[in-house]
Each structure stands twice: as structure tokens, then as C-alpha cells.
Amino acid sequence: MAFVKDLAESKSLLQQQNFLHLEDVLSDEFIEVLEQYGREIADDRLDEIDEWRISGKKRQFLFDFPSQDFLDAFCENIGGITGHSGSDITIGERHIKVYHEDAEDFPAPHMDRQAAEFTIGFPIHIADDSRVCFFPHLSRKENTGEKASFAKVPEGTNMEQYYEDDRIVKMKGKIGDMFIFHGSTIYHERIKPTGSAILYIKINAANRDPLGEHASLLKSLESKQAASAA
């Protein structure tokens, strides 16, 4: 079991707001999985995805679901809140992002690639002053590209002041919570991220798998199942 609450109960609210922070929705099993990843990263026991390192911002690590049953339960519940059938969900990205000490405090907001119809964030550790920010007042035109799209901020803008706009929605979160939002159609960003670690699962129902991470996940789970049966 991945969740202790029926996420479908929040479907209409997600449709209204386009982004949600749901508190205390993860099962003890899911929390333990996240904490284990956190320990392995802290102890340098997990291989980093070198090609996805963003210099001066964050390191990224690939997340594996612990079992096929866990993945199926995850997709079924996520399907309930997104309006998709669990069997139609493609996981376009599954990265744990760990922010560098020299990460910018106030970076320009961005949209995720098109494969992120919904972006789902699971905090592992959030720095005291860090917040994920949403920009519902900026353009909602979908990013149809294969890379993140950044908002055009006028040259010379004081970015700390930029984030003082009352229209920006800021949320903190803790382990056990989840964020869900339309990743490719709403600008978002994390401020003061240094030291924070978050699992981001990005999903769609259009069979978009630009990084091959859904396909590699299924192969990984097949290997685990074969090993356990041997």
C-alpha cells in the first residue's frame, strides 16, 4: 500500500486549483522507502544520474518502486485523483532531487516537459525556509517541448523581490505529504532549496516516456520478481 487515504476524494479540488498539498497521505511503508533512500544518499551508497546533474542547483537519483504490487497500488490511487485509469499511467520521470549548498535561493520559475501532465512531489527532507512556489497568474500555455521551459524574467530583476508577489502560492510540506500539480502547464519553482530532498514522479496518460524511465522501471521490477521466485 502506498497511501493511507483515498486520493480520489481530492480530485475535484485539484481540478479547481490545479495544484494541491495533501498532508499525511503516505503509508508507513512508503515513508520507510523514502527514508531509506535518504539514508543511502547521505551515506553515498546510491549512484547519481550524472547526465541529469544540474551544476550549481541539484543532484538527481533514480527512484525504483519496491515491487509491482506497490507500483500498481500507487498508479491506481494516483489515477483516482487525476481522472485516469491506473493502467493508463506512464511514469515519465522518477527522480529524487537533492539540492546543492550553492543552489540559488530564488531561481526563475519553470514548467516541466510535456511528459509531466501531472508532477507529484514527495518530500524526504525540506529545509526550514524552503517552499515550493506556484504561479497561477503566469501563462498557462502548455510546454510541448522535451525540456523544462523557464519564465521570461526581465533582466536586472531582483529575484527575492520577484517572489514577494502576493499572487504566488507558497507551500512547505514534510515527509508523509505529497504535492500534485499540472507540471507542464503551470510555472513553479522551489526557493531556498539548499539541503532539501524530494522525490518527483511525473506522469501522463499519453504513453510519453522520453527518458525511457517507465520502460526501465518495468524491467527492474521483472528482474526483482524473477530473483524472488528463483
MINUGU-968402 format. One record per residue (C-alpha): x, y, z. Coordinates in Angstrom, 3 decimals, padded with zeros to 6 digits. Layout:
// residues N
{{X; Y; Z}}
...
***
This chain:
// residues 230
{{000.000; 000.000; 000.000}}
{{001.359; 003.403; -000.975}}
{{-001.271; 005.698; 000.555}}
{{-003.455; 005.741; 003.658}}
{{-006.111; 007.996; 002.139}}
{{-008.251; 007.743; -000.982}}
{{-006.760; 010.444; -003.205}}
{{-009.875; 010.434; -005.407}}
{{-011.601; 012.465; -002.685}}
{{-009.389; 015.408; -003.691}}
{{-009.969; 015.103; -007.450}}
{{-012.443; 017.995; -007.729}}
{{-010.226; 020.278; -005.628}}
{{-007.242; 019.511; -007.861}}
{{-009.352; 020.323; -010.907}}
{{-010.324; 023.666; -009.363}}
{{-006.896; 024.753; -008.112}}
{{-004.518; 022.887; -010.493}}
{{-002.114; 022.282; -007.600}}
{{-002.555; 020.685; -004.167}}
{{-000.655; 019.985; -000.980}}
{{-002.050; 016.880; 000.728}}
{{-000.830; 016.200; 004.261}}
{{-000.126; 012.832; 005.894}}
{{-001.293; 010.703; 002.976}}
{{001.620; 008.249; 002.665}}
{{001.665; 004.792; 004.205}}
{{004.334; 003.809; 006.729}}
{{005.781; 001.539; 004.032}}
{{006.153; 004.413; 001.560}}
{{007.669; 006.662; 004.222}}
{{010.195; 003.957; 005.116}}
{{011.132; 003.578; 001.442}}
{{011.743; 007.341; 001.179}}
{{013.728; 007.428; 004.419}}
{{015.878; 004.523; 003.221}}
{{016.687; 006.388; 000.018}}
{{017.528; 009.444; 002.101}}
{{019.963; 007.420; 004.211}}
{{021.614; 005.831; 001.185}}
{{022.089; 009.221; -000.483}}
{{023.515; 010.747; 002.707}}
{{025.952; 007.840; 003.033}}
{{026.960; 007.980; -000.664}}
{{025.605; 004.471; -001.230}}
{{023.383; 005.402; -004.182}}
{{024.603; 006.109; -007.702}}
{{023.795; 009.560; -009.032}}
{{022.349; 010.101; -012.508}}
{{025.363; 012.008; -013.825}}
{{023.685; 013.230; -017.025}}
{{020.872; 014.835; -015.015}}
{{023.102; 016.689; -012.556}}
{{022.352; 020.415; -012.755}}
{{025.550; 022.192; -011.776}}
{{025.019; 024.729; -009.017}}
{{021.490; 023.509; -008.332}}
{{020.835; 019.822; -007.646}}
{{021.880; 016.193; -007.863}}
{{019.418; 013.583; -009.113}}
{{018.955; 009.923; -008.255}}
{{016.718; 007.328; -009.872}}
{{013.861; 006.029; -007.732}}
{{012.740; 002.411; -008.018}}
{{009.385; 001.227; -006.747}}
{{009.864; -001.628; -004.258}}
{{007.518; -004.070; -006.019}}
{{004.996; -004.455; -008.827}}
{{002.169; -004.556; -006.275}}
{{003.367; -001.262; -004.814}}
{{003.515; 000.306; -008.282}}
{{000.040; -000.966; -009.157}}
{{-001.432; 000.431; -005.922}}
{{000.379; 003.718; -006.500}}
{{-000.965; 004.098; -010.044}}
{{-004.494; 003.130; -009.049}}
{{-004.651; 005.797; -006.338}}
{{-002.960; 008.449; -008.478}}
{{-005.443; 007.572; -011.221}}
{{-008.242; 008.381; -008.804}}
{{-007.102; 011.966; -008.276}}
{{-006.049; 012.621; -011.880}}
{{-009.059; 011.043; -013.552}}
{{-007.003; 008.403; -015.366}}
{{-007.179; 004.646; -015.225}}
{{-004.222; 003.343; -013.246}}
{{-003.316; 001.023; -016.115}}
{{-003.026; 004.010; -018.485}}
{{-000.456; 005.862; -016.399}}
{{003.064; 006.240; -017.770}}
{{005.792; 007.344; -015.386}}
{{007.765; 009.816; -017.467}}
{{010.244; 010.626; -014.681}}
{{011.107; 009.223; -011.248}}
{{013.927; 011.285; -009.737}}
{{014.977; 012.109; -006.215}}
{{016.357; 015.639; -006.329}}
{{018.863; 016.796; -003.738}}
{{019.720; 020.496; -003.771}}
{{023.310; 021.746; -003.591}}
{{024.653; 024.102; -000.931}}
{{025.246; 026.689; -003.668}}
{{021.773; 026.387; -005.211}}
{{020.125; 029.718; -005.988}}
{{017.719; 030.945; -003.327}}
{{015.328; 032.499; -005.852}}
{{015.619; 030.916; -009.318}}
{{013.361; 031.724; -012.258}}
{{010.163; 029.637; -012.326}}
{{009.774; 026.899; -014.917}}
{{007.335; 024.425; -016.449}}
{{008.206; 020.740; -016.754}}
{{008.492; 018.873; -020.069}}
{{005.299; 017.742; -021.828}}
{{005.526; 014.228; -020.372}}
{{004.729; 015.773; -016.956}}
{{000.974; 016.053; -017.354}}
{{000.986; 015.782; -013.571}}
{{004.023; 016.288; -011.367}}
{{003.872; 014.684; -007.932}}
{{006.335; 015.651; -005.206}}
{{007.068; 013.590; -002.098}}
{{009.250; 015.429; 000.439}}
{{012.031; 013.451; 002.050}}
{{013.626; 016.423; 003.792}}
{{012.648; 020.085; 003.401}}
{{014.942; 022.868; 004.620}}
{{013.293; 025.145; 007.182}}
{{012.939; 028.165; 004.902}}
{{012.321; 026.279; 001.664}}
{{008.994; 026.458; -000.162}}
{{007.627; 025.171; -003.444}}
{{006.004; 028.074; -005.283}}
{{003.227; 028.127; -007.880}}
{{002.490; 030.971; -010.309}}
{{-001.192; 030.714; -011.342}}
{{-001.091; 034.288; -012.698}}
{{001.539; 033.483; -015.350}}
{{000.834; 031.946; -018.756}}
{{-000.820; 028.517; -018.627}}
{{000.099; 027.588; -022.195}}
{{001.380; 024.013; -022.219}}
{{005.078; 023.370; -022.615}}
{{005.114; 020.913; -025.522}}
{{008.899; 020.538; -025.518}}
{{011.148; 017.763; -024.238}}
{{012.912; 020.074; -021.781}}
{{011.817; 022.417; -018.999}}
{{010.668; 025.879; -020.101}}
{{011.655; 028.868; -017.982}}
{{009.612; 032.024; -017.441}}
{{011.000; 035.175; -019.044}}
{{012.096; 037.388; -016.186}}
{{013.203; 040.927; -017.145}}
{{016.952; 041.415; -016.995}}
{{018.064; 043.043; -013.769}}
{{015.037; 041.812; -011.802}}
{{015.651; 041.460; -008.067}}
{{014.556; 037.839; -007.738}}
{{013.981; 037.982; -003.983}}
{{011.554; 040.850; -004.537}}
{{010.040; 038.980; -007.510}}
{{008.954; 036.242; -005.093}}
{{007.177; 038.751; -002.825}}
{{004.255; 038.929; -005.273}}
{{001.076; 038.065; -003.325}}
{{-000.235; 036.042; -006.273}}
{{002.464; 033.419; -005.779}}
{{001.315; 030.410; -003.741}}
{{003.993; 029.010; -001.412}}
{{003.864; 025.613; 000.315}}
{{006.312; 023.834; 002.665}}
{{005.454; 020.173; 003.283}}
{{007.125; 017.330; 005.172}}
{{007.740; 013.629; 004.773}}
{{004.393; 011.847; 004.565}}
{{002.876; 014.653; 002.455}}
{{002.543; 014.980; -001.310}}
{{002.233; 017.798; -003.809}}
{{000.456; 017.304; -007.111}}
{{000.132; 019.821; -009.928}}
{{-000.003; 020.206; -013.700}}
{{003.749; 020.177; -014.281}}
{{003.761; 021.118; -017.967}}
{{001.110; 023.839; -017.739}}
{{001.851; 025.814; -014.582}}
{{005.038; 027.665; -013.683}}
{{006.571; 026.524; -010.412}}
{{009.886; 026.571; -008.559}}
{{011.456; 025.820; -005.190}}
{{013.006; 028.707; -003.267}}
{{015.784; 028.463; -000.670}}
{{016.180; 024.783; -001.575}}
{{019.639; 024.078; -000.126}}
{{019.701; 020.728; 001.659}}
{{016.198; 019.701; 000.590}}
{{015.496; 016.269; -000.907}}
{{012.279; 015.492; -002.783}}
{{011.091; 012.564; -004.869}}
{{009.375; 013.766; -008.046}}
{{007.209; 011.370; -010.009}}
{{005.971; 012.830; -013.299}}
{{003.131; 011.021; -015.009}}
{{000.916; 011.176; -018.085}}
{{-001.744; 009.088; -019.803}}
{{-000.394; 009.623; -023.339}}
{{002.332; 006.946; -023.251}}
{{005.073; 009.594; -023.189}}
{{008.324; 008.106; -021.867}}
{{011.057; 010.436; -023.220}}
{{013.726; 009.225; -020.797}}
{{012.797; 005.552; -021.044}}
{{012.222; 005.509; -017.292}}
{{008.841; 003.769; -017.388}}
{{010.277; 001.006; -019.563}}
{{013.367; 000.629; -017.348}}
{{011.158; 000.519; -014.237}}
{{009.138; -002.389; -015.616}}
{{012.356; -004.255; -016.469}}
{{013.685; -003.632; -012.969}}
{{010.507; -004.985; -011.378}}
{{010.555; -008.043; -013.650}}
{{014.125; -008.749; -012.545}}
{{013.171; -008.414; -008.878}}
{{010.241; -010.767; -009.341}}
{{012.386; -013.338; -011.151}}
{{015.054; -013.170; -008.438}}
{{012.495; -013.671; -005.656}}
{{010.998; -016.662; -007.474}}
{{014.382; -018.349; -008.020}}
***
